[in-house]
């Protein structure tokens, strides 16, 4: 499917219909790989004409706040998974009432990131299947099991872009380090989903007679035990959600990028260095609830 929609459009179905009626299916991608793909794809689009990203490598782009603020939708925390599952994504027409709705979604997403992750995880567990794009074959095995099919399906590449230049090993390591700071929610959420995916896969292969890693097999055995005991959500891993301090990193709106005590503002507004609260957010530049910097 090449259409984009988040959980806010699925929520009424889950609420109105009997449990088990709605079968949510999704594929997730490594946030860094998604960024690289979107970066090179966006450079070919009309909306990036004249922007810095046209002249920068992905690594240089991530190191320049002005460039980041010009092309927020390419990298913003949440767009690689969390905002879609939490139901508060923007940039893709989800704000049906325009700027006001987008502002509300953005504030809801970054005002309390721990709660945003909790919503994303809760909604993730409503899906019957969530696969990983980096493990397509294994994902199709699990989709076969989830749908009760006799054979595994094949995933068609409907909108595949041209291969992008692969960063060097050293560049990729630096890109991942920077992305962890710029997108801490997406980084944490992907690791949660990947861990659950490996546990599901290990259980499936354990029942089928093959095995996986020792850690995944042990997690699978616990999940099998939960299923046998009648636990409603066998795949809900025991996890402590990270606090704001644990997440650290940056938060961003369309006009400002706040990284701890540093706040970078779009050039037409000016660049400021905030010495305010440690967790200063973009809308605090002109007051606690000022929304003039959100759009």
ABEGO torsion letter per residue (X at the ends): XABBBBAAAAAAAAAABBBGABBBBBBBBBAAAAAAAAAAAAAABAAABGBAAAABBAAAAAABAAAAAABAAAABBGAAGAAAAAGABBGAGABAAEAAAAAAAAAAAAABAAAAAAAAAAAAAABABBBBAABAAAAAAAAAAAAGBABBBBBBBAABBBBBBBBBAAAAAAAAAAAAAABAAAAAAAAAAAAAAAAAAAAAAAAAGBBBBAAAAAAAAAAAAAAAAGBABAABBBBBBBBAAAAEEBBBBAABBBBEABBBBBAAAEBBBBABBAABBAAAAAEAABAAAAX
